[in-house]
Amino acid sequence: MVSVQNSVTVDSLNGELWSKQRAEKLFTLPFNDLLFKAHTIHRENFDPNEVQLSTLLNIKSGKCPEDCSYCPQSARFDTGVEVTPVLDMETVLESAKAAKAAGATRFCMGAAWRSPKDKDLDAVVPLIEAVRDLGMETCVTLGMLNDMQARRLSNAGLDYYNHNLDTSPEFYGEVITTRTYQDRLNTLENVRNAHIKVCSGGIVGLGESVADRSELLRQLANMPAQPQSVPINLLVRVEGTPLAGANEVHPIDFVKTIAAARIMMPKSYVRLSAGRTSMSDEAQALSFFAGANSIFYGDALLTTDNPLVVADNELFRSLGLNASPSNEN
């Protein structure tokens, strides 16, 4: 049974839960009205011309037993992704130092596990501690965590844990069958209980409806504490995955999702994550205006491309944006 938040009639701007009806109504607003509302809320909570930079490193790739239909690291799909063990300390620190020198304030590490074993954490904990010693914020995404594992990561000084809901509870089973929505909610609860900041969002372009996008955001916004970071991914259609032939998402529809996320989670950092290589500068500019204020910065993500650093720097220059340190609550 999925723990879907109960509907109420007022929104989280007043400190209360979002109803299904009110969340869906955001997506029906005229585009200009939606952007005006989102940008106004953004200005009330953030400097509108600052963007937080995070860099993501794949520290262990391939052979994941899950069947997430979008993921090239699944052992079930033939995508040509190389299977690698956890990277050594020297390699990780070299990447983290380069990210810091380029302006990133947070270093994120991802490993393709369904859920890590305790011995897996033996390899990851020293990496977290070493990156923190560089003066960077740390984030990892390792799959499902139990309570004791979350506490161990907290004791290591981990700042953020990423675990996305991906989509709505209703559409979830069309995308993933090897773990439940409740499994994801349980991991996020363990992370919160361990006093690690939550990074959780979803993917646009899985074949979901607008109502599914609304419900994804409602699930995030109605958590006991709203995620400090909300990554919004645009599906990267990878050959060999079941979603390789998924329909493209219109840029306006993507921007609407960013705007709704900003309105529903006023104090969260909303991150433009995967899929930026297929976005025009104009679509990214609208996304920043709509409330996105964080990006993955660097030439690669886990197994897919990311805009070149020089391209991002030029985009920031043309838009008058500045990199900012993260100060999520």
Secondary structure, DSSP 8 states (H G I E B T S, - for coil): --------SS-GGGTS---HHHHHHHTTS-HHHHHHHHHHHHHHHS-TTEEEEEEEEEEE-S-B----TT-TTBTTS-----------HHHHHHHHHHHHHHT-SEEEEEE--SS--HHHHHHHHHHHHHHHHTT-EEEEE-S---HHHHHHHHHTT--EEE---BS-HHHHTTT--SS-HHHHHHHHHHHHHTT-EEE--EEE-SS--HHHHHHHHHHHHTSSS--SEEEEEE----TTSTTTT-----HHHHHHHHHHHHHHSTTSEEEE-TTGGGS-HHHHHHHHHHT--EEE-SSB-SSSB---HHHHHHHHHHHT-EEE-----
